[in-house]
Amino acid sequence: MKDYIGTIVENKKIAENIHAVTFDLGEAAKVRAGQFGDIAVGGTHLLRRPIAICKTESNTVTFCYQVKGEGTQMLRDKKAGETCNVLMPLGNGFFVEENEKKVALVGGGVGVFPLISVVQAYANTKEISAYIGYRNKGAVCGVEDFAKASKFVGVTDDGSYGEKMNAVQAFAKDLENGYVPDVVLSCGPTPMLRALKTLVEEKGLNCYVSLEERMGCGIGACLVCVCDLTNGKKARVCKDGPVFNVKEVNL
């Protein structure tokens, strides 16, 4: 973990209300798929914004984010050449074991962004099948990145892009046709994760989920992002996660 001064190389809209910002950190950063960064967007009253790391290349890192509140609006308005303090990498991230050859990705909403980093990290060594759900055609993004997976299935809630279904339904369809992944990695809205948990438990599949709890400090000090574990204990999503075995968390 290091607090970089990142210079914005590019900050562009990639879908409805979705932007991607690329920083030059001045040096290469060692990042694991599924980790995130805390970006200081300005304004002394604002906490840093925890945002998923999508891609890294040489000295640059790209974050994708939804423009939702004052902080992300301020980030959206920043131009190339401006700088931000970027604390990263944070969180545990995804880790695919050597013997896990077939990897299924199931993502929806802003949860698709951490999964892009999984494709970048493992596409050359694993057989990745990505099942990605969007609200509608206007929300579709990351297609070029997911196309690098062995298989990419993009679907929408209204059928304006791909079939009319959600990501879990698309994944379940392939399971019914005989597909058996060694591990399932997922990130998305809680209702989607609940449905996925039910499905993988029925099928006896190993599954890890990245939780989207609202965060404050990003380093485990403020306890804003606490989640409930199945053993009755609590965990800090930013510090102990954001990735957990789906069996460990109450959704």
RAHUPE-V230459 format. One record per helix or strand. SS is the DSSP state (hx for helix, st for strand). FROM is the first residue (numbers start at 1). LEN is the number of residues. If there is no record, write none. Layout:
[[SS	FROM	LEN] [SS	FROM	LEN]]
This chain:
[[st	2	14] [st	18	7] [st	36	4] [st	49	9] [st	60	7] [hx	70	7] [st	83	8] [st	102	7] [hx	109	14] [st	127	8] [hx	137	3] [hx	143	4] [st	151	6] [st	164	1] [hx	167	10] [st	183	5] [hx	190	14] [st	207	4] [st	226	4] [st	234	3] [hx	237	4] [st	243	3] [hx	246	3] [st	249	1]]
